[in-house]
Amino acid sequence: MKFSAKKILLVRRDNIGDLVCTTPLIEALRTALPQAHIAALTNSYNAEVLARNSALDAVHVYTKLKHRAPGSSILGPLMARVALIHQLRRGRFDLAILARSGFDRHGLNFVRLLGIPHVLGFVAQDGAAVKGITDALPAPDNARLHEVQAVWKLLGPLGIEVTPGPLKVHPDPQRVSEWSKRFTTAGKPILAVHVSAREATRQLSTAKWIAFLHDLRVALPTLTLALFWSPGAADDPRHPGDDTKAREILDGCAGLGIIPCPTATLEELMAGLACCNAFIGADGGAMHVAAACGLPVVGLFENSLFKLAHWYPWQVKHEIVASPTFAIGDVEPQVMAAACVRLLASTA
């Protein structure tokens, strides 16, 4: 399909980490096609990942119904979506890229409404033809490729043959300045300890986080510890909050000099992590944001060969702590502390 696309719409509408792992592809598109109009279609949950990204001419955002404000009607998001569809149709894009490492049924359903003549994407694992994908690629071997590498295969038909670079996000400079002031009196290095995770298999108990922090303070008495979490109630349907868990951890670590760092928005998380020097947390959006900020990472993973091969921290120094089971909760605190000590020693 090698042709000169003048207006490209890149579609990535799933989770935060997935979108972060698509940023190398966006950079490659801009470098190879400097005169093209390149836009992204994403959702309100993860759109901040692409804020201030100079490789994009526009970011088009819609709200999934599950992400609407509690108690609000579905009518508002639906009407806004209809208006966005009309706007994108008027944009007359000549290529849509379904930038997911597999068949993107929901993304394709959206793109079908836009009248875009060329649609590039992966077919399903069974290889069956899909109506609406004009330029189809076989599903990548995700068990052997990182998410970055899998999505990267979409560049082949465009004749773009380069090596993928690092993940990139662009935190708001004003927010970064505010976070820097919060850390003004802190010593260096600052370790971001991120304790929130949506999926039950990626959650570590309060008791284990407390034990880890005590072990790490003994091993590295001058290390600054910053506790990051998603604030709010645990039963929030959009994103469960960890205020109770964080309070228990801070109470259990009184005297360790831990800096509380609740981040109510993705914008705050990006800016806060940009001011730290290293990160520990479960595989997920925050871990990939940390890697995109250039932080060395200790990643906590379930015992899954697929996840270890497909979602490790991309192009940053890292230590992987894999659970003996398919639950991060079975990781031992002393193993986490030892991994942090090794990582920080290697980056000193």
Order of alpha helices (4+ residues) and beta strands (2+ residues): beta-alpha-alpha-beta-beta-alpha-beta-alpha-beta-beta-alpha-alpha-beta-alpha-beta-alpha-beta-alpha-beta-alpha-beta-alpha-beta-alpha
